[in-house]
Amino acid sequence: YMQSVETGGGSVHAGGSLKLSCVISGLPFADYCLGWFRQTPEMERELGAIAGIDDDSTTYADSVKGRFTISKDNSRNTLFLQMNDLTPADSGVYYCAADRRCSMPHMTSGDYYTMDYWGKGTLVIISS
């Protein structure tokens, strides 16, 4: 089963940047579709992923497109999310997730989407 360690969360002012990392073990990292999901402070998980990556393909939710970049390093079993131009609406707990197969761009369409394996989350707080 998947184990993960998510780091990079923290508190920054609006307009700032953060880079999240998720080191994944317990599954063949390079063979899996990976995504980042977000849960707001009101404890509502956004229905779909905010970003996804499968091999060299990426997809983004409209709310983060142009500001966030998802990437991965297969040699380090690590998934990244570079977040720029952050706003208070980006605050929440960010989870990395993995699945053997995924549907891109459906996973970031805004419709409900889930994946098989989930990390424990890292907290991001953006102050105005």
N, C-alpha and C positions, 0 to 999 in steps of 0.2 A: 504494500500500500504506500501511497505517497506521503512523504514527510517533507516539510518545507520550513524555511526560515526566511521571514520577510523583514527587511530593514529599510531604513531611509525615510520613514515617516517623521513628522515633527510639526513645528509651528512656525509659520512665516507670514509676513505681511502680504497683502494683495499685490500682485505684480511680480512676486518672487518665484523661485523655482525650487523643485525638489526632484530627486531621482530615487525611485523605489527599486529595490532588488528583491528577488525571490530565488533562493537556492533550493532546488528540488532534488530529492533522492527517492529511491524506491520504485522508479519506473524508467523506461528507456526514454530519456529526456528528448533526444533528437527526433523521436518518432511521434511525439505527442503534439497536439494542438494546445496552445496555451492562451490564457486570457487574464485580464484584470477586470475585477468588478468593484463596485463601490456601494457602501451602505451609508446613508446620510445620518446626521446627528439625531434625527427624529426616528432612527432605526428602520427606515424604509430602504430596502435594497433596491437599487435601480434594476428594472426588469432584465435588462440585457447587459452584456459586457460593455465596458467603455473602450476597450481595446482588445484585439486578438491577433495572434500570429500563428501561422501554419506554414512550415518550411520558410519560404521567402515572401509569402503573402501576408499582408497586414490589413486590418480593418479597424475603423474607429467610429465611435458614436459621434453624432453631429455636435454634441455639447463640448467635445474635446478636440475635434478635428482642427489641425493647424497649430495646436498648442501642446499636445502630448505626442510622444513617440514611443512605441513599443519596440523592443528588440530583445535578442537573446544571444547567449554565448554557449554554444553546445559543448565546448571544451571545459566549461566551468559549471555546466548544468544550471545556468543562471538566467532568469528572466528579468528584464528591466522595464521600467516605465519612467521616461524623462518627462517631467511636467513643468511647463513654462507658463508665464503670464497667469498665474493662479489667481482665482477669485474666491470669495467666501463660499460661493456655491459649490466649490470643489472640496469643501471640508467633508470628512467622513472616514470610515474605516475602509481601507483598500485591501482586497483579497486577490491573491493569485489563484488560478485554477487550471486544471489540466484535463484533457479528454483524449482518448485514442483517435476519435474523429470529431470534426466539428463542421458546422455549416457557416461558411463565410460568404457574404456579409450578414447573414441572418443574425449572427450572434451579437451584432452591434446595431441592429435595426430599431431597437427600442422595444421590441416584443420580448416576452418572457423567454429566458434562455438559461439553462443550467448545464453544469459540467460534472464529471464523475468525481473529481478529486479537488479538494479545497485546502488552501492555507489558512492560517489562524488570523491573519489580518494585521495591518499596521495603520496607526491613526495619523491622519493628516488634518491639521487645523490651520485655516487661513483667516487671518484677521484683517479687517478693513482699515 
